């Protein structure tokens, strides 16, 4: 009798595992094909290039000052020469500190952007799993993930990518509609204000 009960429990457990809805997502593919990733990367590159260009201009200005100092140093008094040299050294240190800050800022912006995108992806997958009755959705990154093999039927990668890209495109559309509608709204407010003033 005891063996029969154990056998029944094993069968029920196996049946419940079989009925569990499981899927997996290739995280690396998602990050490659998610439209917002490339858009954010382009924006970060533009910001980084602008900072580099601005800093390069400061470096060129400093180089010009230093060359001018070298050309005029022989004509200066020792006191003025030492003073000017001290000023140039201070400015050079300031530029070095600025360069480090710019590098840190670029790195920090990149990490913040990656974190924000990862949170969006995770939130989407969690919501998708809950709405579609999944008990488990695994993540995989080629050979380094938790899934070494998975049937294509439970591969949710394409579904996740499409859902994320649709949401991103809809967000952009709404943003453009808001930008277009805003001037009209301002004009409505101006018109209403004029009417109120006329009544007074």
C-alpha positions in Angstrom: 0.0 0.0 0.0 2.8 2.4 0.9 4.6 1.7 -2.4 1.3 2.4 -4.3 0.9 5.8 -2.5 4.5 6.7 -3.3 4.0 5.7 -6.9 0.9 7.8 -7.1 2.7 10.8 -5.6 5.5 10.4 -8.1 3.0 10.3 -11.0 1.2 13.4 -9.8 4.5 15.3 -9.3 5.6 14.3 -12.8 2.3 15.4 -14.3 2.5 18.8 -12.5 6.0 19.3 -13.9 4.9 18.4 -17.3 2.0 20.9 -17.2 4.3 23.7 -16.1 4.7 26.4 -18.7 8.4 27.1 -19.3 10.2 29.3 -21.8 13.6 30.8 -22.4 15.0 34.0 -23.8 18.4 34.6 -25.4 19.4 37.8 -23.6 22.3 38.6 -26.0 20.1 38.4 -29.0 17.5 40.7 -27.3 20.2 43.3 -26.6 21.4 43.2 -30.2 18.0 43.5 -31.8 16.2 45.8 -29.3 15.9 49.1 -31.1 16.3 51.3 -28.1 19.8 49.8 -27.4 21.2 51.1 -30.8 19.4 54.4 -30.3 20.9 54.9 -26.8 24.3 53.8 -28.0 24.1 56.4 -30.8 23.0 59.1 -28.3 25.8 58.2 -25.9 28.4 58.3 -28.7 27.2 61.7 -29.8 27.5 63.0 -26.2 31.0 61.4 -25.8 32.2 62.9 -29.2 31.0 66.4 -28.2 32.8 66.2 -24.9 35.9 65.0 -26.6 35.7 67.8 -29.2 35.2 70.4 -26.5 38.1 69.0 -24.5 40.3 68.9 -27.6 39.7 72.6 -28.1 40.7 73.3 -24.5 43.9 71.3 -25.0 44.7 73.2 -28.2 44.2 76.5 -26.4 46.6 75.3 -23.6 49.2 74.2 -26.1 49.1 77.6 -27.8 49.6 79.3 -24.4 52.5 77.1 -23.6 54.2 77.7 -27.0 53.7 81.4 -26.5 55.3 81.2 -23.1 58.3 79.3 -24.5 58.8 82.0 -27.2 58.6 84.8 -24.7 60.2 83.2 -21.6 63.7 84.5 -22.4 62.5 88.1 -22.3 60.7 87.7 -19.0 62.0 88.4 -15.5 62.7 85.4 -13.4 59.8 86.2 -11.1 57.3 86.6 -14.0 58.6 83.5 -15.7 58.2 81.4 -12.5 54.7 82.9 -12.0 53.7 82.1 -15.6 55.1 78.6 -15.4 53.1 78.0 -12.2 49.9 79.2 -13.9 50.5 76.8 -16.8 51.2 73.9 -14.5 48.0 74.6 -12.6 46.0 74.8 -15.8 47.6 71.5 -17.0 46.6 69.8 -13.8 43.1 71.2 -14.1 42.8 69.8 -17.7 44.0 66.4 -16.5 41.4 66.3 -13.8 38.8 67.4 -16.3 39.8 64.6 -18.7 39.4 62.0 -15.9 36.0 63.5 -15.0 34.9 63.3 -18.7 36.0 59.6 -18.9 34.2 58.8 -15.7 31.0 60.6 -16.9 31.1 58.7 -20.2 31.5 55.4 -18.3 28.8 56.3 -15.8 26.3 57.3 -18.4 26.9 54.0 -20.3 26.4 52.0 -17.1 23.2 53.9 -16.2 21.8 53.4 -19.7 22.5 49.6 -19.7 20.9 49.3 -16.2 17.8 51.2 -17.4 17.4 49.0 -20.5 18.0 45.8 -18.6 15.2 46.8 -16.2 12.9 47.5 -19.1 13.7 44.0 -20.6 13.3 42.3 -17.3 10.0 44.0 -16.5 8.6 43.2 -20.0 9.6 39.5 -19.6 8.0 39.3 -16.1 4.8 40.9 -17.3 4.7 38.7 -20.4 5.2 35.6 -18.2 2.5 36.5 -15.8 0.0 37.4 -18.5 0.6 34.2 -20.4 0.7 31.8 -17.5 4.4 30.9 -17.5 5.8 29.4 -14.3 9.4 29.9 -15.4 11.3 31.9 -18.1 15.0 31.2 -18.2 17.7 33.5 -19.6 20.6 32.3 -21.8 23.6 34.1 -23.4 24.8 31.7 -26.1 27.1 29.1 -24.4 27.3 30.9 -21.0 23.6 30.8 -20.1 21.5 28.5 -18.0 19.9 26.8 -21.1 22.2 24.5 -23.1 19.3 23.3 -25.2 15.7 24.4 -25.7 13.0 23.5 -28.1 12.1 26.3 -30.5 8.5 26.1 -29.4 9.5 27.5 -26.0 12.0 30.0 -27.3 10.5 33.4 -26.5 13.4 35.5 -27.8 11.6 36.8 -31.0 8.4 37.5 -29.1 10.2 39.5 -26.5 12.2 41.5 -29.1 9.0 42.3 -31.1 7.2 43.3 -27.9 10.0 45.6 -26.8 10.4 47.2 -30.2 6.7 47.8 -30.6 6.6 49.4 -27.2 9.6 51.6 -28.1 8.1 52.6 -31.4 4.8 53.5 -29.8 6.6 55.6 -27.2 8.4 57.5 -30.0 5.1 58.0 -31.8 3.4 59.4 -28.7 6.3 61.7 -28.1 6.1 63.1 -31.6 2.3 63.6 -31.2 2.8 65.4 -28.0 5.4 67.7 -29.5 3.1 68.4 -32.4 0.1 69.0 -30.2 1.8 71.3 -27.7 2.0 74.5 -29.9 -1.7 74.1 -30.7 -2.5 73.8 -27.0 -0.5 76.9 -26.2 -2.5 78.8 -28.9 -5.7 77.6 -27.3 -4.6 79.0 -23.9 -3.6 82.3 -25.5 -7.0 82.6 -27.2 -8.9 81.8 -24.0 -6.8 84.4 -22.1 -7.7 87.0 -24.7 -11.4 86.2 -24.4 -11.2 86.5 -20.6 -9.4 89.9 -20.9 -12.0 91.1 -23.4 -14.8 90.3 -20.9 -13.1 92.3 -18.2 
